[in-house]
Amino acid sequence: MNAKQIMRTIVYIGYIIIYNLIFFMKGGMDSSAAGWIAYGFVWLAILVSYIAPLYCKNYKRIPENLITNYTFSWIYSGIAILFNAVVLLVKVQSVSVVLILNVIFCIMYLQQLFISLRVNYEVETNLEQIDAERQFVREVSKKLQMCRQQTNNEVLKKEIEKAYDAVRCCPLKSNDMAMKYEIQIIALTDKLGNKLDDNKIQEIPEIVQEILKNVKKRNAMLS
């Protein structure tokens, strides 16, 4: 455990000690059913706020205006702890009131948590997909640029530049059908680099034409 986790644990141990003191000083084992229900929900609230970081993934790229799962957990915990503390201190006797309100708080929290988890997951998935799509154009363009710089032959440079320009102009979006051609383009780009290494420059124009053909087919899958 790091220092931050140790401090959090100490704080939560403090919560537990304080609420146990409140509970047992206000009746303890002789508490009413409503008191025991409140005591149980206090434990649940403390547990939820403590373990929230374990199931609330830190989505660093989520827009700032999106309330995180962690925030929902703290809101629920704060409301539940305060409400049940009042129940224990005032010695509320109504089991139905205490139980119904606690269940309502819990249901509202779970509903918001699931909505937040789903939204965060969808946003993160979309961002990851965009990154993956950009990766294809970025990586292939980089390889073709390196191939272009590898030769001093101006004719070959112009040929490779055709492939480079075609890839750079590719749409960033992708799909399963387009991915088939992306794999071909990557393989052809690697092949082009190998031919340059082996000084088999006579095969370069043909490989470039194959790259252009697959780029055209890939883009057609996205239109």
C-alpha positions as CSV (number, residue, x, y, z in Angstrom):
1,M,0.0,0.0,0.0
2,N,1.3,3.5,-0.8
3,A,1.0,6.5,1.5
4,K,-2.3,7.7,-0.1
5,Q,-3.9,4.3,0.4
6,I,-2.7,4.1,4.0
7,M,-4.1,7.6,4.7
8,R,-7.5,6.6,3.2
9,T,-7.5,3.4,5.3
10,I,-6.8,5.4,8.5
11,V,-9.6,7.9,7.7
12,Y,-12.1,5.0,7.1
13,I,-11.0,3.3,10.3
14,G,-11.8,6.6,12.0
15,Y,-15.3,6.6,10.4
16,I,-15.9,3.1,11.7
17,I,-14.7,3.9,15.2
18,I,-16.8,7.1,15.3
19,Y,-20.0,5.4,14.1
20,N,-19.5,2.5,16.4
21,L,-19.2,4.8,19.3
22,I,-22.3,6.7,18.3
23,F,-24.3,3.5,17.9
24,F,-23.2,1.8,21.1
25,M,-23.4,4.9,23.2
26,K,-27.0,5.5,21.9
27,G,-28.3,2.1,22.9
28,G,-25.9,-0.4,21.4
29,M,-27.2,-4.0,21.6
30,D,-30.5,-2.6,22.9
31,S,-31.1,-0.5,19.8
32,S,-34.4,-0.7,18.0
33,A,-34.8,-2.5,14.7
34,A,-34.7,0.9,13.0
35,G,-31.4,1.6,14.7
36,W,-29.9,-1.7,13.6
37,I,-31.0,-1.0,10.0
38,A,-29.4,2.4,10.1
39,Y,-26.3,0.9,11.5
40,G,-26.1,-1.6,8.7
41,F,-26.6,1.0,6.0
42,V,-23.9,3.1,7.5
43,W,-21.5,0.2,7.1
44,L,-22.7,-0.3,3.5
45,A,-22.1,3.4,2.8
46,I,-18.6,3.4,4.3
47,L,-17.8,0.2,2.3
48,V,-19.1,1.7,-0.9
49,S,-17.0,4.9,-0.7
50,Y,-13.9,2.9,0.3
51,I,-14.0,0.3,-2.5
52,A,-15.3,2.8,-5.1
53,P,-11.8,3.3,-6.7
54,L,-11.6,-0.5,-7.2
55,Y,-14.6,-0.6,-9.6
56,C,-14.7,3.0,-10.8
57,K,-12.1,3.0,-13.5
58,N,-10.2,6.3,-13.9
59,Y,-11.2,7.5,-17.3
60,K,-8.7,10.2,-17.8
61,R,-10.0,11.3,-21.2
62,I,-13.7,11.6,-20.2
63,P,-15.0,15.1,-20.7
64,E,-14.7,17.2,-17.6
65,N,-18.5,17.8,-17.4
66,L,-19.2,14.1,-17.1
67,I,-19.7,13.1,-13.4
68,T,-17.6,10.1,-12.6
69,N,-18.6,6.9,-11.0
70,Y,-16.3,7.8,-8.1
71,T,-18.3,11.1,-7.5
72,F,-21.6,9.2,-7.5
73,S,-20.2,6.8,-4.8
74,W,-19.1,9.7,-2.6
75,I,-22.5,11.5,-3.0
76,Y,-24.4,8.3,-2.0
77,S,-22.0,7.6,0.9
78,G,-22.3,11.1,2.2
79,I,-26.1,11.2,2.1
80,A,-26.5,7.7,3.6
81,I,-24.0,8.3,6.4
82,L,-25.5,11.6,7.4
83,F,-29.1,10.3,7.2
84,N,-28.4,7.2,9.3
85,A,-26.3,9.2,11.8
86,V,-29.4,11.3,12.4
87,V,-31.5,8.2,12.8
88,L,-29.1,6.9,15.4
89,L,-28.7,10.2,17.3
90,V,-32.4,11.0,17.3
91,K,-33.4,7.3,17.9
92,V,-36.0,7.1,15.1
93,Q,-38.3,4.1,15.8
94,S,-40.0,3.8,12.4
95,V,-38.6,0.7,10.7
96,S,-40.5,1.4,7.5
97,V,-39.3,5.0,7.2
98,V,-35.6,4.1,7.8
99,L,-35.7,1.1,5.5
100,I,-37.6,2.7,2.7
101,L,-35.5,5.8,2.6
102,N,-32.3,3.8,2.7
103,V,-33.5,1.5,-0.1
104,I,-34.5,4.6,-2.2
105,F,-31.0,6.1,-1.7
106,C,-29.4,2.8,-2.7
107,I,-31.5,2.3,-5.8
108,M,-30.9,5.9,-6.9
109,Y,-27.2,5.4,-6.5
110,L,-27.1,2.0,-8.3
111,Q,-29.1,3.5,-11.2
112,Q,-26.8,6.5,-11.6
113,L,-23.7,4.2,-11.2
114,F,-24.8,1.9,-14.0
115,I,-25.7,4.9,-16.3
116,S,-22.3,6.4,-15.5
117,L,-20.4,3.2,-16.1
118,R,-22.1,2.6,-19.4
119,V,-21.5,6.2,-20.6
120,N,-17.9,6.1,-19.5
121,Y,-17.4,2.8,-21.1
122,E,-18.9,3.9,-24.4
123,V,-16.9,7.1,-24.5
124,E,-13.7,5.4,-23.7
125,T,-14.4,2.7,-26.3
126,N,-15.0,5.3,-28.9
127,L,-11.8,7.1,-28.0
128,E,-9.8,3.9,-28.2
129,Q,-11.3,3.1,-31.6
130,I,-10.4,6.6,-32.9
131,D,-6.8,6.1,-31.6
132,A,-6.7,2.7,-33.3
133,E,-7.9,4.2,-36.6
134,R,-5.4,7.0,-36.4
135,Q,-2.7,4.5,-35.7
136,F,-3.1,2.9,-39.1
137,V,-2.6,6.1,-41.0
138,R,0.1,7.4,-38.7
139,E,2.2,4.2,-38.7
140,V,2.0,3.4,-42.4
141,S,2.7,7.0,-43.3
142,K,5.8,6.9,-41.1
143,K,7.0,3.7,-42.7
144,L,6.5,5.1,-46.2
145,Q,8.3,8.3,-45.3
146,M,11.3,6.3,-44.0
147,C,11.3,4.3,-47.2
148,R,11.3,7.5,-49.2
149,Q,14.2,8.9,-47.3
150,Q,16.1,5.6,-47.7
151,T,16.7,6.0,-51.4
152,N,18.4,8.7,-53.4
153,N,16.7,7.7,-56.6
154,E,14.4,10.6,-57.5
155,V,12.1,8.3,-59.6
156,L,11.6,5.9,-56.7
157,K,11.1,8.8,-54.3
158,K,8.2,10.0,-56.5
159,E,6.7,6.6,-56.7
160,I,6.9,6.1,-52.9
161,E,5.5,9.6,-52.4
162,K,2.4,8.5,-54.3
163,A,1.7,5.8,-51.8
164,Y,2.5,8.2,-48.9
165,D,0.1,10.8,-50.2
166,A,-2.6,8.2,-50.7
167,V,-2.3,6.8,-47.2
168,R,-2.1,10.3,-45.6
169,C,-5.4,11.2,-47.3
170,C,-7.2,8.1,-46.0
171,P,-10.3,8.7,-43.8
172,L,-9.4,8.1,-40.2
173,K,-12.5,6.0,-39.5
174,S,-12.5,2.3,-40.1
175,N,-14.5,-0.9,-40.0
176,D,-14.1,-4.7,-40.3
177,M,-14.2,-4.6,-44.1
178,A,-11.7,-1.8,-44.4
179,M,-9.4,-3.6,-41.9
180,K,-8.9,-6.4,-44.3
181,Y,-7.3,-4.0,-46.8
182,E,-5.4,-2.2,-44.0
183,I,-3.6,-5.5,-43.2
184,Q,-2.7,-5.8,-46.8
185,I,-1.4,-2.2,-47.0
186,I,0.8,-2.8,-43.9
187,A,2.2,-6.0,-45.3
188,L,3.0,-4.3,-48.7
189,T,4.6,-1.4,-46.9
190,D,6.9,-3.8,-45.0
191,K,7.6,-5.6,-48.2
192,L,8.6,-2.3,-49.9
193,G,11.0,-1.6,-47.1
194,N,12.6,-5.0,-47.4
195,K,13.0,-4.6,-51.2
196,L,14.8,-1.3,-50.6
197,D,17.1,-3.0,-48.0
198,D,17.9,-5.7,-50.6
199,N,18.3,-3.1,-53.3
200,K,15.6,-4.8,-55.5
201,I,14.4,-1.4,-56.7
202,Q,12.9,-2.8,-59.9
203,E,10.0,-4.2,-57.8
204,I,9.2,-1.0,-56.0
205,P,6.8,0.5,-58.7
206,E,4.7,-2.7,-58.7
207,I,4.5,-2.7,-54.9
208,V,3.5,1.0,-54.9
209,Q,0.7,0.2,-57.3
210,E,-0.5,-2.6,-55.1
211,I,-0.6,-0.2,-52.1
212,L,-2.5,2.3,-54.1
213,K,-5.0,-0.3,-55.2
214,N,-5.6,-1.5,-51.7
215,V,-5.9,2.1,-50.4
216,K,-8.6,2.7,-53.0
217,K,-10.5,-0.5,-52.0
218,R,-10.1,0.4,-48.3
219,N,-11.6,3.8,-48.8
220,A,-14.4,2.4,-50.9
221,M,-15.5,0.3,-47.9
222,L,-15.9,3.5,-45.9
223,S,-17.9,5.5,-48.5
